[in-house]
Amino acid sequence: MLCPGLSLCDLPSPTFYSSNLTQLCIMVETFDDCLYLLDGRLKQLTIFNVTVYSIDSSSTIVHNTDMLPNLNCFSLKSYFQFQQYEQIPLLLRRMPYLKHLTLYLCIKDRNRIIDGTCVQNDILVHIPQLHSLTFYVSSYIDIRDLSHDLSREHIQQTLINIGQQNAATTVNYLSMYTAECSIFSLPFAFDYLPCLGNIFPNIVFNYVTYLLVEDNDGFKHEFFVRIARSFPLLKYLRIFNIEPQVLADMKLSSDHSQSYSMIEYPHLTSLDMSHGHQDYLEQFLNETKAYVPCLTELKALYPRLKIVTNNFTREETRRNCAKVKQLIFFEQLDNVQDYYHYFPLL
Protein backbone atom coordinates (compact mmCIF):
# COMPACT_ATOMS: atom_id res chain seq x y z
CA MET A 1 0.00 0.00 0.00
CA LEU A 2 1.44 3.36 -1.01
CA CYS A 3 1.57 6.08 1.61
CA PRO A 4 1.24 9.78 0.76
CA GLY A 5 4.62 11.50 0.53
CA LEU A 6 5.64 14.32 2.88
CA SER A 7 8.38 16.83 2.11
CA LEU A 8 10.50 18.05 5.02
CA CYS A 9 12.33 20.72 3.01
CA ASP A 10 10.77 23.60 5.00
CA LEU A 11 10.65 21.94 8.41
CA PRO A 12 13.47 21.93 10.98
CA SER A 13 14.57 18.30 11.15
CA PRO A 14 14.95 18.24 14.99
CA THR A 15 11.19 18.72 15.38
CA PHE A 16 10.53 15.25 13.96
CA TYR A 17 10.48 12.57 16.68
CA SER A 18 8.53 9.47 17.65
CA SER A 19 9.05 6.70 20.19
CA ASN A 20 6.49 4.29 18.73
CA LEU A 21 6.45 4.84 14.96
CA THR A 22 7.22 1.56 13.15
CA GLN A 23 6.46 2.38 9.50
CA LEU A 24 7.24 5.54 7.55
CA CYS A 25 6.87 6.52 3.89
CA ILE A 26 8.22 10.00 3.23
CA MET A 27 9.66 12.36 0.63
CA VAL A 28 12.54 14.56 1.77
CA GLU A 29 14.54 17.36 0.22
CA THR A 30 18.10 16.18 0.92
CA PHE A 31 19.99 13.08 1.97
CA ASP A 32 20.70 14.87 5.27
CA ASP A 33 16.96 14.70 6.01
CA CYS A 34 17.10 10.95 5.45
CA LEU A 35 20.06 10.61 7.83
CA TYR A 36 18.35 12.79 10.44
CA LEU A 37 15.40 10.42 10.46
CA LEU A 38 17.77 7.52 11.11
CA ASP A 39 19.83 9.17 13.86
CA GLY A 40 17.95 7.56 16.75
CA ARG A 41 14.78 9.65 16.88
CA LEU A 42 12.77 6.79 15.29
CA LYS A 43 14.24 3.81 17.14
CA GLN A 44 11.25 1.51 16.61
CA LEU A 45 11.20 1.95 12.85
CA THR A 46 10.98 -1.38 11.00
CA ILE A 47 9.80 -0.21 7.56
CA PHE A 48 11.24 2.95 6.01
CA ASN A 49 10.44 4.09 2.45
CA VAL A 50 12.14 7.37 1.50
CA THR A 51 12.35 9.36 -1.70
CA VAL A 52 15.20 11.89 -1.71
CA TYR A 53 14.97 14.87 -4.03
CA SER A 54 18.68 15.73 -4.00
CA ILE A 55 21.46 13.54 -2.64
CA ASP A 56 24.34 15.77 -3.74
CA SER A 57 23.03 18.76 -1.77
CA SER A 58 23.86 17.08 1.53
CA SER A 59 26.04 19.00 3.97
CA THR A 60 29.19 18.00 5.87
CA ILE A 61 27.24 17.49 9.10
CA VAL A 62 28.37 14.38 11.01
CA HIS A 63 25.30 12.24 11.76
CA ASN A 64 24.73 9.44 14.23
CA THR A 65 26.05 6.27 12.60
CA ASP A 66 24.73 3.71 15.10
CA MET A 67 23.39 0.42 13.79
CA LEU A 68 19.69 0.13 12.93
CA PRO A 69 18.87 -3.38 14.21
CA ASN A 70 15.08 -3.04 14.01
CA LEU A 71 14.95 -2.01 10.36
CA ASN A 72 14.01 -4.95 8.15
CA CYS A 73 12.50 -3.20 5.10
CA PHE A 74 14.14 -0.19 3.43
CA SER A 75 13.39 1.62 0.18
CA LEU A 76 15.52 4.49 -1.13
CA LYS A 77 14.61 6.29 -4.35
CA SER A 78 16.26 9.32 -5.93
CA TYR A 79 15.19 10.19 -9.47
CA PHE A 80 17.81 12.88 -10.16
CA GLN A 81 21.41 12.17 -11.08
CA PHE A 82 23.91 12.50 -8.25
CA GLN A 83 27.62 11.99 -7.60
CA GLN A 84 27.88 10.95 -3.97
CA TYR A 85 27.27 7.25 -4.46
CA GLU A 86 29.59 6.35 -1.56
CA GLN A 87 26.98 7.60 0.92
CA ILE A 88 24.57 4.83 -0.05
CA PRO A 89 26.71 1.80 0.93
CA LEU A 90 27.72 3.58 4.16
CA LEU A 91 24.07 3.92 5.12
CA LEU A 92 23.14 0.36 4.17
CA ARG A 93 25.95 -1.07 6.31
CA ARG A 94 24.04 0.20 9.33
CA MET A 95 21.18 -2.21 8.49
CA PRO A 96 22.63 -5.69 9.11
CA TYR A 97 19.23 -7.35 9.67
CA LEU A 98 17.58 -5.93 6.57
CA LYS A 99 15.37 -8.46 4.76
CA HIS A 100 13.86 -6.38 1.93
CA LEU A 101 15.72 -3.66 0.03
CA THR A 102 14.55 -1.40 -2.81
CA LEU A 103 16.94 1.00 -4.56
CA TYR A 104 16.36 3.49 -7.37
CA LEU A 105 19.54 5.42 -8.10
CA CYS A 106 20.93 7.50 -10.99
CA ILE A 107 24.66 8.04 -10.55
CA LYS A 108 26.88 10.33 -12.62
CA ASP A 109 30.51 11.34 -13.05
CA ARG A 110 32.13 8.08 -12.00
CA ASN A 111 34.97 6.35 -13.81
CA ARG A 112 33.28 2.97 -13.53
CA ILE A 113 29.75 1.63 -13.80
CA ILE A 114 27.73 0.04 -11.04
CA ASP A 115 27.44 -3.64 -12.03
CA GLY A 116 26.73 -6.87 -10.18
CA THR A 117 30.23 -6.97 -8.72
CA CYS A 118 29.77 -3.51 -7.19
CA VAL A 119 26.36 -4.46 -5.81
CA GLN A 120 27.87 -7.53 -4.16
CA ASN A 121 30.95 -5.84 -2.70
CA ASP A 122 29.35 -2.53 -1.74
CA ILE A 123 25.98 -3.74 -0.48
CA LEU A 124 25.06 -7.42 -0.34
CA VAL A 125 28.08 -8.63 1.58
CA HIS A 126 27.08 -6.30 4.43
CA ILE A 127 23.43 -7.43 4.56
CA PRO A 128 23.65 -11.22 4.96
CA GLN A 129 19.99 -11.72 5.90
CA LEU A 130 18.57 -10.00 2.81
CA HIS A 131 15.70 -11.95 1.23
CA SER A 132 14.69 -9.68 -1.66
CA LEU A 133 16.40 -6.97 -3.69
CA THR A 134 14.40 -4.75 -6.04
CA PHE A 135 16.55 -2.25 -7.89
CA TYR A 136 17.16 0.15 -10.74
CA VAL A 137 20.68 1.58 -10.82
CA SER A 138 21.78 3.82 -13.67
CA SER A 139 25.39 4.95 -14.22
CA TYR A 140 26.34 7.90 -16.45
CA ILE A 141 30.02 7.79 -17.35
CA ASP A 142 32.56 9.50 -19.58
CA ILE A 143 33.70 6.70 -21.88
CA ARG A 144 37.00 8.48 -22.51
CA ASP A 145 37.98 7.41 -19.00
CA LEU A 146 37.35 3.73 -19.69
CA SER A 147 40.16 1.32 -20.46
CA HIS A 148 37.74 -1.18 -22.05
CA ASP A 149 34.57 -1.19 -24.10
CA LEU A 150 31.23 -1.44 -22.34
CA SER A 151 29.75 -4.89 -22.87
CA ARG A 152 26.12 -5.52 -22.02
CA GLU A 153 26.82 -9.25 -21.96
CA HIS A 154 29.68 -8.82 -19.47
CA ILE A 155 27.59 -6.61 -17.18
CA GLN A 156 24.72 -9.10 -17.37
CA GLN A 157 27.10 -11.88 -16.35
CA THR A 158 28.15 -9.96 -13.24
CA LEU A 159 24.48 -9.96 -12.18
CA ILE A 160 24.17 -13.69 -12.78
CA ASN A 161 27.34 -14.24 -10.75
CA ILE A 162 25.67 -12.76 -7.63
CA GLY A 163 22.46 -14.73 -8.05
CA GLN A 164 20.47 -12.01 -9.84
CA GLN A 165 19.29 -14.11 -12.77
CA ASN A 166 16.02 -12.16 -12.91
CA ALA A 167 17.69 -8.91 -13.90
CA ALA A 168 18.46 -7.02 -17.09
CA THR A 169 21.07 -4.63 -18.44
CA THR A 170 21.01 -1.79 -20.97
CA VAL A 171 23.92 0.18 -22.41
CA ASN A 172 23.03 3.40 -24.15
CA TYR A 173 25.43 5.81 -25.90
CA LEU A 174 24.11 9.34 -25.42
CA SER A 175 26.92 11.20 -27.18
CA MET A 176 30.42 10.68 -28.49
CA TYR A 177 31.77 10.81 -24.94
CA THR A 178 28.88 9.80 -22.68
CA ALA A 179 27.27 6.44 -22.06
CA GLU A 180 24.55 5.32 -19.69
CA CYS A 181 24.38 1.82 -18.24
CA SER A 182 21.40 0.54 -16.30
CA ILE A 183 20.94 -2.63 -14.29
CA PHE A 184 17.51 -3.51 -12.94
CA SER A 185 15.57 -6.34 -11.38
CA LEU A 186 12.72 -8.06 -13.19
CA PRO A 187 9.86 -7.60 -13.39
CA PHE A 188 10.53 -3.86 -13.54
CA ALA A 189 8.81 -2.51 -10.42
CA PHE A 190 8.95 1.27 -10.94
CA ASP A 191 6.78 3.79 -12.79
CA TYR A 192 9.64 6.06 -13.92
CA LEU A 193 12.34 5.24 -16.49
CA PRO A 194 14.67 8.20 -17.16
CA CYS A 195 16.81 6.83 -19.99
CA LEU A 196 16.15 4.31 -22.74
CA GLY A 197 17.90 4.03 -26.08
CA ASN A 198 17.59 2.14 -29.34
CA ILE A 199 18.63 -1.17 -27.81
CA PHE A 200 16.59 -2.47 -24.90
CA PRO A 201 15.44 -5.94 -23.79
CA ASN A 202 12.30 -7.48 -25.19
CA ILE A 203 10.25 -7.22 -22.00
CA VAL A 204 7.08 -5.45 -20.90
CA PHE A 205 7.42 -2.59 -18.41
CA ASN A 206 3.96 -2.95 -16.90
CA TYR A 207 4.22 -0.12 -14.36
CA VAL A 208 6.10 2.58 -16.26
CA THR A 209 4.07 5.73 -16.91
CA TYR A 210 6.98 8.17 -17.43
CA LEU A 211 9.66 7.50 -20.05
CA LEU A 212 12.55 9.46 -21.53
CA VAL A 213 14.13 8.07 -24.70
CA GLU A 214 17.58 9.27 -25.73
CA ASP A 215 20.26 8.02 -28.07
CA ASN A 216 23.23 9.20 -30.08
CA ASP A 217 21.74 7.51 -33.17
CA GLY A 218 18.41 8.28 -34.79
CA PHE A 219 15.28 6.28 -33.94
CA LYS A 220 13.44 4.13 -36.45
CA HIS A 221 9.68 3.83 -36.77
CA GLU A 222 10.04 0.28 -35.47
CA PHE A 223 11.57 1.67 -32.27
CA PHE A 224 8.31 3.45 -31.51
CA VAL A 225 6.35 0.30 -32.33
CA ARG A 226 8.38 -1.46 -29.64
CA ILE A 227 7.82 1.42 -27.20
CA ALA A 228 4.06 1.10 -27.58
CA ARG A 229 4.21 -2.66 -27.00
CA SER A 230 6.67 -2.56 -24.11
CA PHE A 231 5.07 0.33 -22.20
CA PRO A 232 1.30 -0.31 -22.23
CA LEU A 233 0.53 2.31 -19.53
CA LEU A 234 2.77 5.09 -20.85
CA LYS A 235 1.43 8.56 -20.01
CA TYR A 236 4.44 10.89 -20.21
CA LEU A 237 7.04 10.66 -22.98
CA ARG A 238 10.10 12.86 -23.56
CA ILE A 239 12.29 12.48 -26.63
CA PHE A 240 15.90 13.66 -26.57
CA ASN A 241 17.38 13.01 -30.00
CA ILE A 242 18.56 15.64 -32.46
CA GLU A 243 19.37 13.06 -35.14
CA PRO A 244 16.78 12.60 -37.92
CA GLN A 245 14.62 9.51 -37.99
CA VAL A 246 16.21 6.47 -39.61
CA LEU A 247 14.17 5.56 -42.68
CA ALA A 248 15.62 2.15 -43.51
CA ASP A 249 12.59 0.24 -42.26
CA MET A 250 9.99 2.11 -44.30
CA LYS A 251 7.78 0.10 -46.61
CA LEU A 252 6.60 0.95 -50.08
CA SER A 253 2.87 0.99 -50.73
CA SER A 254 1.34 -0.12 -54.03
CA ASP A 255 1.84 3.32 -55.53
CA HIS A 256 5.52 3.29 -54.42
CA SER A 257 4.95 5.99 -51.80
CA GLN A 258 6.45 5.49 -48.35
CA SER A 259 4.07 4.16 -45.68
CA TYR A 260 4.18 3.09 -42.04
CA SER A 261 2.18 0.90 -39.72
CA MET A 262 0.07 3.07 -37.42
CA ILE A 263 0.96 2.94 -33.71
CA GLU A 264 -1.52 3.58 -30.90
CA TYR A 265 -0.60 5.08 -27.53
CA PRO A 266 -3.94 4.81 -25.70
CA HIS A 267 -2.85 6.47 -22.42
CA LEU A 268 -0.29 9.05 -23.57
CA THR A 269 -1.28 12.46 -22.19
CA SER A 270 1.99 14.44 -22.29
CA LEU A 271 4.55 14.59 -25.10
CA ASP A 272 7.79 16.58 -24.81
CA MET A 273 9.50 17.20 -28.16
CA SER A 274 11.48 20.26 -27.13
CA HIS A 275 14.80 18.38 -27.53
CA GLY A 276 13.84 16.13 -30.40
CA HIS A 277 14.27 16.29 -34.15
CA GLN A 278 11.12 17.39 -35.99
CA ASP A 279 10.89 13.92 -37.57
CA TYR A 280 9.70 12.61 -34.19
CA LEU A 281 7.11 15.35 -33.93
CA GLU A 282 5.88 14.16 -37.31
CA GLN A 283 5.98 10.58 -36.03
CA PHE A 284 3.49 11.33 -33.26
CA LEU A 285 1.24 13.97 -34.81
CA ASN A 286 0.71 12.34 -38.21
CA GLU A 287 -2.40 10.19 -37.85
CA THR A 288 -1.13 7.73 -40.47
CA LYS A 289 1.80 6.91 -38.16
CA ALA A 290 0.38 7.32 -34.64
CA TYR A 291 -2.88 7.64 -32.76
CA VAL A 292 -2.74 9.52 -29.43
CA PRO A 293 -6.37 9.93 -28.36
CA CYS A 294 -5.56 11.25 -24.86
CA LEU A 295 -2.82 13.76 -25.73
CA THR A 296 -3.55 16.95 -23.77
CA GLU A 297 -0.08 18.46 -23.26
CA LEU A 298 2.48 19.12 -25.99
CA LYS A 299 5.92 20.70 -25.61
CA ALA A 300 7.66 21.63 -28.85
CA LEU A 301 9.66 24.26 -30.69
CA TYR A 302 7.29 26.55 -32.53
CA PRO A 303 9.12 26.56 -35.91
CA ARG A 304 9.16 22.76 -35.99
CA LEU A 305 5.50 22.48 -35.09
CA LYS A 306 4.67 24.98 -37.79
CA ILE A 307 6.57 22.91 -40.38
CA VAL A 308 5.06 19.58 -39.34
CA THR A 309 1.51 20.95 -39.41
CA ASN A 310 2.14 22.88 -42.65
CA ASN A 311 1.49 26.22 -41.02
CA PHE A 312 -1.40 24.73 -39.01
CA THR A 313 -3.38 23.63 -42.06
CA ARG A 314 -2.40 19.98 -42.53
CA GLU A 315 -5.24 17.47 -42.22
CA GLU A 316 -3.03 14.46 -41.34
CA THR A 317 -1.88 16.09 -38.09
CA ARG A 318 -5.17 17.72 -37.07
CA ARG A 319 -6.75 14.77 -35.22
CA ASN A 320 -3.82 14.18 -32.85
CA CYS A 321 -3.78 17.88 -31.98
CA ALA A 322 -7.52 18.18 -31.37
CA LYS A 323 -7.50 17.43 -27.62
CA VAL A 324 -4.37 19.37 -26.66
CA LYS A 325 -5.20 21.75 -23.81
CA GLN A 326 -1.69 22.94 -22.98
CA LEU A 327 0.81 23.90 -25.67
CA ILE A 328 4.25 24.84 -24.35
CA PHE A 329 6.87 26.63 -26.45
CA PHE A 330 10.39 27.55 -25.40
CA GLU A 331 10.82 30.72 -27.43
CA GLN A 332 9.22 34.15 -27.47
CA LEU A 333 6.49 34.41 -30.11
CA ASP A 334 5.53 37.57 -31.96
CA ASN A 335 2.23 36.27 -33.30
CA VAL A 336 0.50 33.59 -31.23
CA GLN A 337 -2.88 33.68 -32.95
CA ASP A 338 -2.20 31.49 -35.97
CA TYR A 339 -2.37 28.13 -34.18
CA TYR A 340 -5.46 28.62 -32.00
CA HIS A 341 -7.86 27.34 -34.64
CA TYR A 342 -5.75 24.19 -34.94
CA PHE A 343 -5.85 23.51 -31.19
CA PRO A 344 -9.49 24.24 -30.34
CA LEU A 345 -9.19 23.33 -26.62
CA LEU A 346 -6.41 25.80 -25.77
Buried (B, 14 or more C-beta within 10 A) or exposed (E): EEEEEEEBEEEEBEEBEEEEBEEBBBBBBBBBBBBBBBEEBBBEBBBBBBBBBBBBBBEEEEBEEEEBEBBBBBBBBBBEBBEEBEBBBEBBBBBBBBBBBBBBBBBBBBEEBBBBBBBBEBBBEBBEEBEEBBBBBBBBBBBEEEEEEBEBEBBBBBBEEBEBEEBBBBBBBBEEEBBBBBBBBBEBBBBBBBBBBBEBBEEEBEBBBBBBBBBBEBBBBBBBBBBBEBBBEBBBBBBBBEBEBBEEEBEEEEEEEEBBEEBEBEBBBBBBBBBBBBBBBBBBBBBEBBBBEEBBBBBBBBEBBBBBBEEBEBEBBBBBBEBBEEBEBEEEEEEEEEBEEBBEEE
